[in-house]
Amino acid sequence: MTDATSSGDPAASLRLLWRGHLPQESSPRRGPKRALDLDSIVEAATTLADDDGLAALTMRRLAERLGVKPMGLYTYVPGRAEVLDLILDDAFAKMPRPPFAGEPWPVRVRAVADGNLDLYRRHPWAAQLSTLRPPLGPGQMAKYEYELTAFRGSGLSDLETDDALTFLLGFVRNAARDIESGRQASVGGEDDQQWWDKAGALLSEMITAERYPLAARIGSAAGAAHASAHDPDHAYRFGLERTMTALESLAGSGGALPDSQR
């Protein structure tokens, strides 16, 4: 089952996400100072997910890391779903957002793509979260506003801009998953060269130029270029350039929507 954001209580999640931005809902809490705060919980949860992946991020493991009993953690957050919203929004909030300084819009959009890939390199778990319902916290909103700004001057309509950004971010997220899968394979087992050293001789007997002429020729060329069957970093660069070519073509054509919808 895929983990997803905004899968808990939306009202509780939004109140936690926007803490510090909302008017005081009640008088200050009286009594002994609380042992934890949300920021320390978010930091610990992020570190746990970074180190061991989303599957390891349970309320019990998080409580152990924080040195509290699991039931004590529920006095700060309703559950794991809200923790996922909090750590992703926090990761978004901490993304570098250097000001755009007059670069052409395609340069800005490429920078947005690379910035998201950098996020997923730092926090591979973020690419595994389904965000069909994004956590609409301050980090998410600042990220969205900044990335929309990259398209200024493109000539795309508002709807096309949102579609283009959504497509771009989906491409980057999928590329990041492939990159992380390759990294885990090389760390936890054989690298590509070791695998090919074992399988190559047998494969060469079965996959012959006579039987599969195109696959043999093109596969050999790709394997020689990448020293493996697949290079996810190259695939990202290739895919990003093709994506940018398509977006620039769309912008240059005046967009895909009829005038009545622009």
Secondary structure, DSSP 8 states (H G I E B T S, - for coil): ---BTT-S-HHHHHHHHTTTTS---SS---SS--S--HHHHHHHHHHHHHHH-GGG--HHHHHHHHTS-HHHHTTT-S-HHHHHHHHHHHHHHTS------S--HHHHHHHHHHHHHHHHHH-GGGGGSB-SS---SHHHHHHHHHHHHTTTTS---HHHHHHHHHHHHHHHHHHHHHHHHHHHHHHHS--HHHHHHHHHHHHHHHS-TTTSHHHHHHHHHHHHHHSSS--HHHHHHHHHHHHHHHHHHHHHTT-SS-GGG-
